[in-house]
Amino acid sequence: MVHKLSSSAYQKLLEENLAWLLKQPRTLERQHIIEIIKESHYWHYEHLTLLQSLVKDYANNITLPQLAKLQELIKKLEGPHGD
């Protein structure tokens, strides 16, 4: 079963994972995972919120088919983490 996480709950999980990783021996793989974790919240929440606000701001200036496509894209981006 899929459960959606709030932005703050997801951020807390990321912080816990990051704290654990920072205690591990330095490796290239570790550094790569740290960089992914640092960007993860942006791509799952902030980027999506920006897209949603753009759709809302410009909804009066686009056609209904364009709006439907944007809303479909937002649903796809939400994935298991969307609010």
mmCIF file of the N, C-alpha and C atoms, coordinates in Angstrom:
data_MODEL
# 
_entry.id   MODEL 
# 
loop_
_atom_site.group_PDB 
_atom_site.id 
_atom_site.type_symbol 
_atom_site.label_atom_id 
_atom_site.label_alt_id 
_atom_site.label_comp_id 
_atom_site.label_asym_id 
_atom_site.label_entity_id 
_atom_site.label_seq_id 
_atom_site.pdbx_PDB_ins_code 
_atom_site.Cartn_x 
_atom_site.Cartn_y 
_atom_site.Cartn_z 
_atom_site.occupancy 
_atom_site.B_iso_or_equiv 
_atom_site.pdbx_formal_charge 
_atom_site.auth_seq_id 
_atom_site.auth_comp_id 
_atom_site.auth_asym_id 
_atom_site.auth_atom_id 
_atom_site.pdbx_PDB_model_num 
ATOM 1   N N  . MET A 1 1  ? 0.841  -1.166 0.000   1.00 0.00 ? 1  MET A N  1 
ATOM 2   C CA . MET A 1 1  ? 0.000  0.000  0.000   1.00 0.00 ? 1  MET A CA 1 
ATOM 3   C C  . MET A 1 1  ? 0.897  1.244  0.000   1.00 0.00 ? 1  MET A C  1 
ATOM 4   N N  . VAL A 1 2  ? 0.534  2.222  -0.832  1.00 0.00 ? 2  VAL A N  1 
ATOM 5   C CA . VAL A 1 2  ? 1.299  3.453  -0.940  1.00 0.00 ? 2  VAL A CA 1 
ATOM 6   C C  . VAL A 1 2  ? 0.717  4.504  0.006   1.00 0.00 ? 2  VAL A C  1 
ATOM 7   N N  . HIS A 1 3  ? 1.592  5.121  0.780   1.00 0.00 ? 3  HIS A N  1 
ATOM 8   C CA . HIS A 1 3  ? 1.186  6.206  1.669   1.00 0.00 ? 3  HIS A CA 1 
ATOM 9   C C  . HIS A 1 3  ? 1.939  7.460  1.241   1.00 0.00 ? 3  HIS A C  1 
ATOM 10  N N  . LYS A 1 4  ? 1.232  8.564  1.138   1.00 0.00 ? 4  LYS A N  1 
ATOM 11  C CA . LYS A 1 4  ? 1.882  9.814  0.798   1.00 0.00 ? 4  LYS A CA 1 
ATOM 12  C C  . LYS A 1 4  ? 2.483  10.432 2.053   1.00 0.00 ? 4  LYS A C  1 
ATOM 13  N N  . LEU A 1 5  ? 3.666  10.996 1.886   1.00 0.00 ? 5  LEU A N  1 
ATOM 14  C CA . LEU A 1 5  ? 4.349  11.655 2.994   1.00 0.00 ? 5  LEU A CA 1 
ATOM 15  C C  . LEU A 1 5  ? 4.200  13.157 2.858   1.00 0.00 ? 5  LEU A C  1 
ATOM 16  N N  . SER A 1 6  ? 4.019  13.818 3.966   1.00 0.00 ? 6  SER A N  1 
ATOM 17  C CA . SER A 1 6  ? 4.010  15.279 3.925   1.00 0.00 ? 6  SER A CA 1 
ATOM 18  C C  . SER A 1 6  ? 5.439  15.739 3.645   1.00 0.00 ? 6  SER A C  1 
ATOM 19  N N  . SER A 1 7  ? 5.538  16.957 3.203   1.00 0.00 ? 7  SER A N  1 
ATOM 20  C CA . SER A 1 7  ? 6.849  17.522 2.903   1.00 0.00 ? 7  SER A CA 1 
ATOM 21  C C  . SER A 1 7  ? 7.760  17.484 4.134   1.00 0.00 ? 7  SER A C  1 
ATOM 22  N N  . SER A 1 8  ? 7.217  17.828 5.293   1.00 0.00 ? 8  SER A N  1 
ATOM 23  C CA . SER A 1 8  ? 8.042  17.859 6.512   1.00 0.00 ? 8  SER A CA 1 
ATOM 24  C C  . SER A 1 8  ? 8.459  16.454 6.948   1.00 0.00 ? 8  SER A C  1 
ATOM 25  N N  . ALA A 1 9  ? 7.579  15.473 6.793   1.00 0.00 ? 9  ALA A N  1 
ATOM 26  C CA . ALA A 1 9  ? 7.928  14.092 7.150   1.00 0.00 ? 9  ALA A CA 1 
ATOM 27  C C  . ALA A 1 9  ? 9.023  13.566 6.230   1.00 0.00 ? 9  ALA A C  1 
ATOM 28  N N  . TYR A 1 10 ? 8.917  13.877 4.945   1.00 0.00 ? 10 TYR A N  1 
ATOM 29  C CA . TYR A 1 10 ? 9.934  13.444 3.985   1.00 0.00 ? 10 TYR A CA 1 
ATOM 30  C C  . TYR A 1 10 ? 11.270 14.112 4.299   1.00 0.00 ? 10 TYR A C  1 
ATOM 31  N N  . GLN A 1 11 ? 11.233 15.407 4.619   1.00 0.00 ? 11 GLN A N  1 
ATOM 32  C CA . GLN A 1 11 ? 12.454 16.127 4.960   1.00 0.00 ? 11 GLN A CA 1 
ATOM 33  C C  . GLN A 1 11 ? 13.115 15.522 6.196   1.00 0.00 ? 11 GLN A C  1 
ATOM 34  N N  . LYS A 1 12 ? 12.322 15.136 7.179   1.00 0.00 ? 12 LYS A N  1 
ATOM 35  C CA . LYS A 1 12 ? 12.872 14.531 8.399   1.00 0.00 ? 12 LYS A CA 1 
ATOM 36  C C  . LYS A 1 12 ? 13.563 13.201 8.079   1.00 0.00 ? 12 LYS A C  1 
ATOM 37  N N  . LEU A 1 13 ? 12.942 12.392 7.228   1.00 0.00 ? 13 LEU A N  1 
ATOM 38  C CA . LEU A 1 13 ? 13.562 11.125 6.825   1.00 0.00 ? 13 LEU A CA 1 
ATOM 39  C C  . LEU A 1 13 ? 14.890 11.370 6.112   1.00 0.00 ? 13 LEU A C  1 
ATOM 40  N N  . LEU A 1 14 ? 14.900 12.364 5.239   1.00 0.00 ? 14 LEU A N  1 
ATOM 41  C CA . LEU A 1 14 ? 16.136 12.692 4.523   1.00 0.00 ? 14 LEU A CA 1 
ATOM 42  C C  . LEU A 1 14 ? 17.224 13.118 5.495   1.00 0.00 ? 14 LEU A C  1 
ATOM 43  N N  . GLU A 1 15 ? 16.869 13.945 6.466   1.00 0.00 ? 15 GLU A N  1 
ATOM 44  C CA . GLU A 1 15 ? 17.849 14.412 7.450   1.00 0.00 ? 15 GLU A CA 1 
ATOM 45  C C  . GLU A 1 15 ? 18.408 13.254 8.275   1.00 0.00 ? 15 GLU A C  1 
ATOM 46  N N  . GLU A 1 16 ? 17.551 12.310 8.652   1.00 0.00 ? 16 GLU A N  1 
ATOM 47  C CA . GLU A 1 16 ? 18.010 11.145 9.410   1.00 0.00 ? 16 GLU A CA 1 
ATOM 48  C C  . GLU A 1 16 ? 18.961 10.296 8.577   1.00 0.00 ? 16 GLU A C  1 
ATOM 49  N N  . ASN A 1 17 ? 18.622 10.083 7.320   1.00 0.00 ? 17 ASN A N  1 
ATOM 50  C CA . ASN A 1 17 ? 19.493 9.307  6.436   1.00 0.00 ? 17 ASN A CA 1 
ATOM 51  C C  . ASN A 1 17 ? 20.821 10.014 6.217   1.00 0.00 ? 17 ASN A C  1 
ATOM 52  N N  . LEU A 1 18 ? 20.761 11.320 6.045   1.00 0.00 ? 18 LEU A N  1 
ATOM 53  C CA . LEU A 1 18 ? 21.971 12.093 5.835   1.00 0.00 ? 18 LEU A CA 1 
ATOM 54  C C  . LEU A 1 18 ? 22.882 12.047 7.067   1.00 0.00 ? 18 LEU A C  1 
ATOM 55  N N  . ALA A 1 19 ? 22.306 12.159 8.255   1.00 0.00 ? 19 ALA A N  1 
ATOM 56  C CA . ALA A 1 19 ? 23.096 12.095 9.492   1.00 0.00 ? 19 ALA A CA 1 
ATOM 57  C C  . ALA A 1 19 ? 23.816 10.751 9.601   1.00 0.00 ? 19 ALA A C  1 
ATOM 58  N N  . TRP A 1 20 ? 23.119 9.672  9.256   1.00 0.00 ? 20 TRP A N  1 
ATOM 59  C CA . TRP A 1 20 ? 23.737 8.344  9.307   1.00 0.00 ? 20 TRP A CA 1 
ATOM 60  C C  . TRP A 1 20 ? 24.856 8.245  8.276   1.00 0.00 ? 20 TRP A C  1 
ATOM 61  N N  . LEU A 1 21 ? 24.588 8.708  7.063   1.00 0.00 ? 21 LEU A N  1 
ATOM 62  C CA . LEU A 1 21 ? 25.591 8.630  6.000   1.00 0.00 ? 21 LEU A CA 1 
ATOM 63  C C  . LEU A 1 21 ? 26.857 9.401  6.332   1.00 0.00 ? 21 LEU A C  1 
ATOM 64  N N  . LEU A 1 22 ? 26.702 10.550 6.971   1.00 0.00 ? 22 LEU A N  1 
ATOM 65  C CA . LEU A 1 22 ? 27.864 11.377 7.288   1.00 0.00 ? 22 LEU A CA 1 
ATOM 66  C C  . LEU A 1 22 ? 28.790 10.701 8.294   1.00 0.00 ? 22 LEU A C  1 
ATOM 67  N N  . LYS A 1 23 ? 28.295 9.709  9.016   1.00 0.00 ? 23 LYS A N  1 
ATOM 68  C CA . LYS A 1 23 ? 29.123 8.964  9.976   1.00 0.00 ? 23 LYS A CA 1 
ATOM 69  C C  . LYS A 1 23 ? 29.862 7.800  9.321   1.00 0.00 ? 23 LYS A C  1 
ATOM 70  N N  . GLN A 1 24 ? 29.517 7.497  8.072   1.00 0.00 ? 24 GLN A N  1 
ATOM 71  C CA . GLN A 1 24 ? 30.119 6.371  7.366   1.00 0.00 ? 24 GLN A CA 1 
ATOM 72  C C  . GLN A 1 24 ? 31.455 6.785  6.738   1.00 0.00 ? 24 GLN A C  1 
ATOM 73  N N  . PRO A 1 25 ? 32.304 5.793  6.428   1.00 0.00 ? 25 PRO A N  1 
ATOM 74  C CA . PRO A 1 25 ? 33.585 6.111  5.785   1.00 0.00 ? 25 PRO A CA 1 
ATOM 75  C C  . PRO A 1 25 ? 33.367 6.826  4.447   1.00 0.00 ? 25 PRO A C  1 
ATOM 76  N N  . ARG A 1 26 ? 34.268 7.737  4.142   1.00 0.00 ? 26 ARG A N  1 
ATOM 77  C CA . ARG A 1 26 ? 34.157 8.499  2.894   1.00 0.00 ? 26 ARG A CA 1 
ATOM 78  C C  . ARG A 1 26 ? 34.467 7.609  1.692   1.00 0.00 ? 26 ARG A C  1 
ATOM 79  N N  . THR A 1 27 ? 33.517 7.588  0.773   1.00 0.00 ? 27 THR A N  1 
ATOM 80  C CA . THR A 1 27 ? 33.718 6.896  -0.504  1.00 0.00 ? 27 THR A CA 1 
ATOM 81  C C  . THR A 1 27 ? 33.028 7.726  -1.578  1.00 0.00 ? 27 THR A C  1 
ATOM 82  N N  . LEU A 1 28 ? 33.343 7.433  -2.815  1.00 0.00 ? 28 LEU A N  1 
ATOM 83  C CA . LEU A 1 28 ? 32.701 8.121  -3.921  1.00 0.00 ? 28 LEU A CA 1 
ATOM 84  C C  . LEU A 1 28 ? 31.201 7.808  -3.941  1.00 0.00 ? 28 LEU A C  1 
ATOM 85  N N  . GLU A 1 29 ? 30.859 6.565  -3.668  1.00 0.00 ? 29 GLU A N  1 
ATOM 86  C CA . GLU A 1 29 ? 29.448 6.168  -3.632  1.00 0.00 ? 29 GLU A CA 1 
ATOM 87  C C  . GLU A 1 29 ? 28.691 6.930  -2.534  1.00 0.00 ? 29 GLU A C  1 
ATOM 88  N N  . ARG A 1 30 ? 29.303 7.020  -1.360  1.00 0.00 ? 30 ARG A N  1 
ATOM 89  C CA . ARG A 1 30 ? 28.686 7.757  -0.245  1.00 0.00 ? 30 ARG A CA 1 
ATOM 90  C C  . ARG A 1 30 ? 28.435 9.196  -0.645  1.00 0.00 ? 30 ARG A C  1 
ATOM 91  N N  . GLN A 1 31 ? 29.417 9.840  -1.270  1.00 0.00 ? 31 GLN A N  1 
ATOM 92  C CA . GLN A 1 31 ? 29.270 11.235 -1.676  1.00 0.00 ? 31 GLN A CA 1 
ATOM 93  C C  . GLN A 1 31 ? 28.155 11.392 -2.704  1.00 0.00 ? 31 GLN A C  1 
ATOM 94  N N  . HIS A 1 32 ? 28.049 10.452 -3.615  1.00 0.00 ? 32 HIS A N  1 
ATOM 95  C CA . HIS A 1 32 ? 26.991 10.485 -4.623  1.00 0.00 ? 32 HIS A CA 1 
ATOM 96  C C  . HIS A 1 32 ? 25.613 10.392 -3.959  1.00 0.00 ? 32 HIS A C  1 
ATOM 97  N N  . ILE A 1 33 ? 25.462 9.496  -3.010  1.00 0.00 ? 33 ILE A N  1 
ATOM 98  C CA . ILE A 1 33 ? 24.183 9.339  -2.302  1.00 0.00 ? 33 ILE A CA 1 
ATOM 99  C C  . ILE A 1 33 ? 23.855 10.593 -1.504  1.00 0.00 ? 33 ILE A C  1 
ATOM 100 N N  . ILE A 1 34 ? 24.843 11.200 -0.881  1.00 0.00 ? 34 ILE A N  1 
ATOM 101 C CA . ILE A 1 34 ? 24.626 12.440 -0.132  1.00 0.00 ? 34 ILE A CA 1 
ATOM 102 C C  . ILE A 1 34 ? 24.100 13.529 -1.057  1.00 0.00 ? 34 ILE A C  1 
ATOM 103 N N  . GLU A 1 35 ? 24.691 13.656 -2.226  1.00 0.00 ? 35 GLU A N  1 
ATOM 104 C CA . GLU A 1 35 ? 24.239 14.686 -3.180  1.00 0.00 ? 35 GLU A CA 1 
ATOM 105 C C  . GLU A 1 35 ? 22.805 14.427 -3.630  1.00 0.00 ? 35 GLU A C  1 
ATOM 106 N N  . ILE A 1 36 ? 22.451 13.179 -3.856  1.00 0.00 ? 36 ILE A N  1 
ATOM 107 C CA . ILE A 1 36 ? 21.084 12.832 -4.255  1.00 0.00 ? 36 ILE A CA 1 
ATOM 108 C C  . ILE A 1 36 ? 20.106 13.179 -3.129  1.00 0.00 ? 36 ILE A C  1 
ATOM 109 N N  . ILE A 1 37 ? 20.462 12.838 -1.912  1.00 0.00 ? 37 ILE A N  1 
ATOM 110 C CA . ILE A 1 37 ? 19.585 13.130 -0.770  1.00 0.00 ? 37 ILE A CA 1 
ATOM 111 C C  . ILE A 1 37 ? 19.384 14.639 -0.628  1.00 0.00 ? 37 ILE A C  1 
ATOM 112 N N  . LYS A 1 38 ? 20.450 15.414 -0.810  1.00 0.00 ? 38 LYS A N  1 
ATOM 113 C CA . LYS A 1 38 ? 20.336 16.861 -0.684  1.00 0.00 ? 38 LYS A CA 1 
ATOM 114 C C  . LYS A 1 38 ? 19.383 17.455 -1.723  1.00 0.00 ? 38 LYS A C  1 
ATOM 115 N N  . GLU A 1 39 ? 19.301 16.864 -2.902  1.00 0.00 ? 39 GLU A N  1 
ATOM 116 C CA . GLU A 1 39 ? 18.428 17.365 -3.970  1.00 0.00 ? 39 GLU A CA 1 
ATOM 117 C C  . GLU A 1 39 ? 17.039 16.745 -3.949  1.00 0.00 ? 39 GLU A C  1 
ATOM 118 N N  . SER A 1 40 ? 16.866 15.661 -3.249  1.00 0.00 ? 40 SER A N  1 
ATOM 119 C CA . SER A 1 40 ? 15.633 14.887 -3.295  1.00 0.00 ? 40 SER A CA 1 
ATOM 120 C C  . SER A 1 40 ? 14.392 15.689 -2.905  1.00 0.00 ? 40 SER A C  1 
ATOM 121 N N  . HIS A 1 41 ? 14.471 16.447 -1.827  1.00 0.00 ? 41 HIS A N  1 
ATOM 122 C CA . HIS A 1 41 ? 13.303 17.212 -1.376  1.00 0.00 ? 41 HIS A CA 1 
ATOM 123 C C  . HIS A 1 41 ? 12.879 18.214 -2.444  1.00 0.00 ? 41 HIS A C  1 
ATOM 124 N N  . TYR A 1 42 ? 13.835 18.864 -3.053  1.00 0.00 ? 42 TYR A N  1 
ATOM 125 C CA . TYR A 1 42 ? 13.511 19.833 -4.100  1.00 0.00 ? 42 TYR A CA 1 
ATOM 126 C C  . TYR A 1 42 ? 12.728 19.168 -5.227  1.00 0.00 ? 42 TYR A C  1 
ATOM 127 N N  . TRP A 1 43 ? 13.222 18.044 -5.711  1.00 0.00 ? 43 TRP A N  1 
ATOM 128 C CA . TRP A 1 43 ? 12.592 17.410 -6.877  1.00 0.00 ? 43 TRP A CA 1 
ATOM 129 C C  . TRP A 1 43 ? 11.258 16.763 -6.548  1.00 0.00 ? 43 TRP A C  1 
ATOM 130 N N  . HIS A 1 44 ? 11.058 16.349 -5.310  1.00 0.00 ? 44 HIS A N  1 
ATOM 131 C CA . HIS A 1 44 ? 9.784  15.714 -4.943  1.00 0.00 ? 44 HIS A CA 1 
ATOM 132 C C  . HIS A 1 44 ? 8.734  16.699 -4.437  1.00 0.00 ? 44 HIS A C  1 
ATOM 133 N N  . TYR A 1 45 ? 9.160  17.843 -3.921  1.00 0.00 ? 45 TYR A N  1 
ATOM 134 C CA . TYR A 1 45 ? 8.191  18.763 -3.323  1.00 0.00 ? 45 TYR A CA 1 
ATOM 135 C C  . TYR A 1 45 ? 8.268  20.176 -3.883  1.00 0.00 ? 45 TYR A C  1 
ATOM 136 N N  . GLU A 1 46 ? 9.408  20.829 -3.786  1.00 0.00 ? 46 GLU A N  1 
ATOM 137 C CA . GLU A 1 46 ? 9.507  22.229 -4.181  1.00 0.00 ? 46 GLU A CA 1 
ATOM 138 C C  . GLU A 1 46 ? 9.302  22.418 -5.673  1.00 0.00 ? 46 GLU A C  1 
ATOM 139 N N  . HIS A 1 47 ? 9.918  21.578 -6.475  1.00 0.00 ? 47 HIS A N  1 
ATOM 140 C CA . HIS A 1 47 ? 9.777  21.654 -7.930  1.00 0.00 ? 47 HIS A CA 1 
ATOM 141 C C  . HIS A 1 47 ? 8.315  21.464 -8.313  1.00 0.00 ? 47 HIS A C  1 
ATOM 142 N N  . LEU A 1 48 ? 7.664  20.505 -7.705  1.00 0.00 ? 48 LEU A N  1 
ATOM 143 C CA . LEU A 1 48 ? 6.256  20.229 -7.978  1.00 0.00 ? 48 LEU A CA 1 
ATOM 144 C C  . LEU A 1 48 ? 5.387  21.401 -7.550  1.00 0.00 ? 48 LEU A C  1 
ATOM 145 N N  . THR A 1 49 ? 5.651  21.988 -6.401  1.00 0.00 ? 49 THR A N  1 
ATOM 146 C CA . THR A 1 49 ? 4.884  23.126 -5.918  1.00 0.00 ? 49 THR A CA 1 
ATOM 147 C C  . THR A 1 49 ? 5.029  24.306 -6.873  1.00 0.00 ? 49 THR A C  1 
ATOM 148 N N  . LEU A 1 50 ? 6.224  24.527 -7.380  1.00 0.00 ? 50 LEU A N  1 
ATOM 149 C CA . LEU A 1 50 ? 6.458  25.592 -8.348  1.00 0.00 ? 50 LEU A CA 1 
ATOM 150 C C  . LEU A 1 50 ? 5.629  25.350 -9.608  1.00 0.00 ? 50 LEU A C  1 
ATOM 151 N N  . LEU A 1 51 ? 5.647  24.132 -10.111 1.00 0.00 ? 51 LEU A N  1 
ATOM 152 C CA . LEU A 1 51 ? 4.872  23.798 -11.303 1.00 0.00 ? 51 LEU A CA 1 
ATOM 153 C C  . LEU A 1 51 ? 3.376  24.004 -11.057 1.00 0.00 ? 51 LEU A C  1 
ATOM 154 N N  . GLN A 1 52 ? 2.888  23.579 -9.894  1.00 0.00 ? 52 GLN A N  1 
ATOM 155 C CA . GLN A 1 52 ? 1.470  23.755 -9.560  1.00 0.00 ? 52 GLN A CA 1 
ATOM 156 C C  . GLN A 1 52 ? 1.095  25.235 -9.515  1.00 0.00 ? 52 GLN A C  1 
ATOM 157 N N  . SER A 1 53 ? 1.956  26.063 -8.937  1.00 0.00 ? 53 SER A N  1 
ATOM 158 C CA . SER A 1 53 ? 1.639  27.489 -8.855  1.00 0.00 ? 53 SER A CA 1 
ATOM 159 C C  . SER A 1 53 ? 1.681  28.144 -10.228 1.00 0.00 ? 53 SER A C  1 
ATOM 160 N N  . LEU A 1 54 ? 2.590  27.701 -11.099 1.00 0.00 ? 54 LEU A N  1 
ATOM 161 C CA . LEU A 1 54 ? 2.623  28.224 -12.463 1.00 0.00 ? 54 LEU A CA 1 
ATOM 162 C C  . LEU A 1 54 ? 1.338  27.888 -13.209 1.00 0.00 ? 54 LEU A C  1 
ATOM 163 N N  . VAL A 1 55 ? 0.868  26.670 -13.051 1.00 0.00 ? 55 VAL A N  1 
ATOM 164 C CA . VAL A 1 55 ? -0.377 26.269 -13.696 1.00 0.00 ? 55 VAL A CA 1 
ATOM 165 C C  . VAL A 1 55 ? -1.525 27.139 -13.190 1.00 0.00 ? 55 VAL A C  1 
ATOM 166 N N  . LYS A 1 56 ? -1.555 27.346 -11.879 1.00 0.00 ? 56 LYS A N  1 
ATOM 167 C CA . LYS A 1 56 ? -2.635 28.148 -11.289 1.00 0.00 ? 56 LYS A CA 1 
ATOM 168 C C  . LYS A 1 56 ? -2.570 29.598 -11.786 1.00 0.00 ? 56 LYS A C  1 
ATOM 169 N N  . ASP A 1 57 ? -1.363 30.169 -11.846 1.00 0.00 ? 57 ASP A N  1 
ATOM 170 C CA . ASP A 1 57 ? -1.193 31.558 -12.264 1.00 0.00 ? 57 ASP A CA 1 
ATOM 171 C C  . ASP A 1 57 ? -1.541 31.785 -13.728 1.00 0.00 ? 57 ASP A C  1 
ATOM 172 N N  . TYR A 1 58 ? -1.252 30.803 -14.572 1.00 0.00 ? 58 TYR A N  1 
ATOM 173 C CA . TYR A 1 58 ? -1.445 30.983 -16.006 1.00 0.00 ? 58 TYR A CA 1 
ATOM 174 C C  . TYR A 1 58 ? -2.629 30.203 -16.565 1.00 0.00 ? 58 TYR A C  1 
ATOM 175 N N  . ALA A 1 59 ? -3.446 29.647 -15.696 1.00 0.00 ? 59 ALA A N  1 
ATOM 176 C CA . ALA A 1 59 ? -4.576 28.825 -16.143 1.00 0.00 ? 59 ALA A CA 1 
ATOM 177 C C  . ALA A 1 59 ? -5.534 29.600 -17.036 1.00 0.00 ? 59 ALA A C  1 
ATOM 178 N N  . ASN A 1 60 ? -5.678 30.888 -16.813 1.00 0.00 ? 60 ASN A N  1 
ATOM 179 C CA . ASN A 1 60 ? -6.592 31.684 -17.633 1.00 0.00 ? 60 ASN A CA 1 
ATOM 180 C C  . ASN A 1 60 ? -6.029 31.994 -19.017 1.00 0.00 ? 60 ASN A C  1 
ATOM 181 N N  . ASN A 1 61 ? -4.729 31.789 -19.210 1.00 0.00 ? 61 ASN A N  1 
ATOM 182 C CA . ASN A 1 61 ? -4.090 32.137 -20.477 1.00 0.00 ? 61 ASN A CA 1 
ATOM 183 C C  . ASN A 1 61 ? -3.756 30.927 -21.343 1.00 0.00 ? 61 ASN A C  1 
ATOM 184 N N  . ILE A 1 62 ? -4.171 29.729 -20.949 1.00 0.00 ? 62 ILE A N  1 
ATOM 185 C CA . ILE A 1 62 ? -3.889 28.549 -21.760 1.00 0.00 ? 62 ILE A CA 1 
ATOM 186 C C  . ILE A 1 62 ? -5.202 27.856 -22.116 1.00 0.00 ? 62 ILE A C  1 
ATOM 187 N N  . THR A 1 63 ? -5.134 27.023 -23.127 1.00 0.00 ? 63 THR A N  1 
ATOM 188 C CA . THR A 1 63 ? -6.333 26.314 -23.567 1.00 0.00 ? 63 THR A CA 1 
ATOM 189 C C  . THR A 1 63 ? -6.634 25.157 -22.630 1.00 0.00 ? 63 THR A C  1 
ATOM 190 N N  . LEU A 1 64 ? -7.857 24.676 -22.665 1.00 0.00 ? 64 LEU A N  1 
ATOM 191 C CA . LEU A 1 64 ? -8.235 23.543 -21.814 1.00 0.00 ? 64 LEU A CA 1 
ATOM 192 C C  . LEU A 1 64 ? -7.396 22.294 -22.088 1.00 0.00 ? 64 LEU A C  1 
ATOM 193 N N  . PRO A 1 65 ? -7.126 21.945 -23.359 1.00 0.00 ? 65 PRO A N  1 
ATOM 194 C CA . PRO A 1 65 ? -6.254 20.777 -23.580 1.00 0.00 ? 65 PRO A CA 1 
ATOM 195 C C  . PRO A 1 65 ? -4.851 20.959 -22.990 1.00 0.00 ? 65 PRO A C  1 
ATOM 196 N N  . GLN A 1 66 ? -4.301 22.181 -23.079 1.00 0.00 ? 66 GLN A N  1 
ATOM 197 C CA . GLN A 1 66 ? -2.987 22.442 -22.491 1.00 0.00 ? 66 GLN A CA 1 
ATOM 198 C C  . GLN A 1 66 ? -3.040 22.314 -20.972 1.00 0.00 ? 66 GLN A C  1 
ATOM 199 N N  . LEU A 1 67 ? -4.096 22.838 -20.382 1.00 0.00 ? 67 LEU A N  1 
ATOM 200 C CA . LEU A 1 67 ? -4.272 22.745 -18.930 1.00 0.00 ? 67 LEU A CA 1 
ATOM 201 C C  . LEU A 1 67 ? -4.387 21.285 -18.500 1.00 0.00 ? 67 LEU A C  1 
ATOM 202 N N  . ALA A 1 68 ? -5.145 20.495 -19.243 1.00 0.00 ? 68 ALA A N  1 
ATOM 203 C CA . ALA A 1 68 ? -5.309 19.076 -18.927 1.00 0.00 ? 68 ALA A CA 1 
ATOM 204 C C  . ALA A 1 68 ? -3.960 18.359 -18.990 1.00 0.00 ? 68 ALA A C  1 
ATOM 205 N N  . LYS A 1 69 ? -3.139 18.683 -19.992 1.00 0.00 ? 69 LYS A N  1 
ATOM 206 C CA . LYS A 1 69 ? -1.811 18.061 -20.107 1.00 0.00 ? 69 LYS A CA 1 
ATOM 207 C C  . LYS A 1 69 ? -0.926 18.436 -18.922 1.00 0.00 ? 69 LYS A C  1 
ATOM 208 N N  . LEU A 1 70 ? -0.975 19.707 -18.506 1.00 0.00 ? 70 LEU A N  1 
ATOM 209 C CA . LEU A 1 70 ? -0.179 20.137 -17.358 1.00 0.00 ? 70 LEU A CA 1 
ATOM 210 C C  . LEU A 1 70 ? -0.637 19.453 -16.073 1.00 0.00 ? 70 LEU A C  1 
ATOM 211 N N  . GLN A 1 71 ? -1.934 19.331 -15.894 1.00 0.00 ? 71 GLN A N  1 
ATOM 212 C CA . GLN A 1 71 ? -2.453 18.661 -14.705 1.00 0.00 ? 71 GLN A CA 1 
ATOM 213 C C  . GLN A 1 71 ? -2.060 17.189 -14.697 1.00 0.00 ? 71 GLN A C  1 
ATOM 214 N N  . GLU A 1 72 ? -2.044 16.569 -15.866 1.00 0.00 ? 72 GLU A N  1 
ATOM 215 C CA . GLU A 1 72 ? -1.614 15.170 -15.975 1.00 0.00 ? 72 GLU A CA 1 
ATOM 216 C C  . GLU A 1 72 ? -0.134 15.044 -15.610 1.00 0.00 ? 72 GLU A C  1 
ATOM 217 N N  . LEU A 1 73 ? 0.666  15.997 -16.077 1.00 0.00 ? 73 LEU A N  1 
ATOM 218 C CA . LEU A 1 73 ? 2.089  16.002 -15.751 1.00 0.00 ? 73 LEU A CA 1 
ATOM 219 C C  . LEU A 1 73 ? 2.298  16.140 -14.244 1.00 0.00 ? 73 LEU A C  1 
ATOM 220 N N  . ILE A 1 74 ? 1.541  17.015 -13.613 1.00 0.00 ? 74 ILE A N  1 
ATOM 221 C CA . ILE A 1 74 ? 1.656  17.200 -12.166 1.00 0.00 ? 74 ILE A CA 1 
ATOM 222 C C  . ILE A 1 74 ? 1.333  15.897 -11.445 1.00 0.00 ? 74 ILE A C  1 
ATOM 223 N N  . LYS A 1 75 ? 0.299  15.194 -11.866 1.00 0.00 ? 75 LYS A N  1 
ATOM 224 C CA . LYS A 1 75 ? -0.051 13.915 -11.228 1.00 0.00 ? 75 LYS A CA 1 
ATOM 225 C C  . LYS A 1 75 ? 1.093  12.923 -11.343 1.00 0.00 ? 75 LYS A C  1 
ATOM 226 N N  . LYS A 1 76 ? 1.724  12.876 -12.520 1.00 0.00 ? 76 LYS A N  1 
ATOM 227 C CA . LYS A 1 76 ? 2.854  11.961 -12.721 1.00 0.00 ? 76 LYS A CA 1 
ATOM 228 C C  . LYS A 1 76 ? 4.020  12.340 -11.822 1.00 0.00 ? 76 LYS A C  1 
ATOM 229 N N  . LEU A 1 77 ? 4.278  13.638 -11.680 1.00 0.00 ? 77 LEU A N  1 
ATOM 230 C CA . LEU A 1 77 ? 5.388  14.094 -10.848 1.00 0.00 ? 77 LEU A CA 1 
ATOM 231 C C  . LEU A 1 77 ? 5.156  13.834 -9.374  1.00 0.00 ? 77 LEU A C  1 
ATOM 232 N N  . GLU A 1 78 ? 3.903  13.854 -8.953  1.00 0.00 ? 78 GLU A N  1 
ATOM 233 C CA . GLU A 1 78 ? 3.611  13.624 -7.536  1.00 0.00 ? 78 GLU A CA 1 
ATOM 234 C C  . GLU A 1 78 ? 4.084  12.272 -7.071  1.00 0.00 ? 78 GLU A C  1 
ATOM 235 N N  . GLY A 1 79 ? 3.902  11.261 -7.873  1.00 0.00 ? 79 GLY A N  1 
ATOM 236 C CA . GLY A 1 79 ? 4.329  9.918  -7.495  1.00 0.00 ? 79 GLY A CA 1 
ATOM 237 C C  . GLY A 1 79 ? 3.877  9.574  -6.078  1.00 0.00 ? 79 GLY A C  1 
ATOM 238 N N  . PRO A 1 80 ? 4.667  8.795  -5.360  1.00 0.00 ? 80 PRO A N  1 
ATOM 239 C CA . PRO A 1 80 ? 4.264  8.369  -4.018  1.00 0.00 ? 80 PRO A CA 1 
ATOM 240 C C  . PRO A 1 80 ? 4.475  9.447  -2.953  1.00 0.00 ? 80 PRO A C  1 
ATOM 241 N N  . HIS A 1 81 ? 5.092  10.582 -3.310  1.00 0.00 ? 81 HIS A N  1 
ATOM 242 C CA . HIS A 1 81 ? 5.428  11.572 -2.300  1.00 0.00 ? 81 HIS A CA 1 
ATOM 243 C C  . HIS A 1 81 ? 4.545  12.801 -2.326  1.00 0.00 ? 81 HIS A C  1 
ATOM 244 N N  . GLY A 1 82 ? 3.641  12.918 -3.267  1.00 0.00 ? 82 GLY A N  1 
ATOM 245 C CA . GLY A 1 82 ? 2.848  14.142 -3.422  1.00 0.00 ? 82 GLY A CA 1 
ATOM 246 C C  . GLY A 1 82 ? 1.948  14.424 -2.239  1.00 0.00 ? 82 GLY A C  1 
ATOM 247 N N  . ASP A 1 83 ? 1.725  15.693 -1.987  1.00 0.00 ? 83 ASP A N  1 
ATOM 248 C CA . ASP A 1 83 ? 0.819  16.120 -0.909  1.00 0.00 ? 83 ASP A CA 1 
ATOM 249 C C  . ASP A 1 83 ? -0.571 16.278 -1.463  1.00 0.00 ? 83 ASP A C  1 
# 
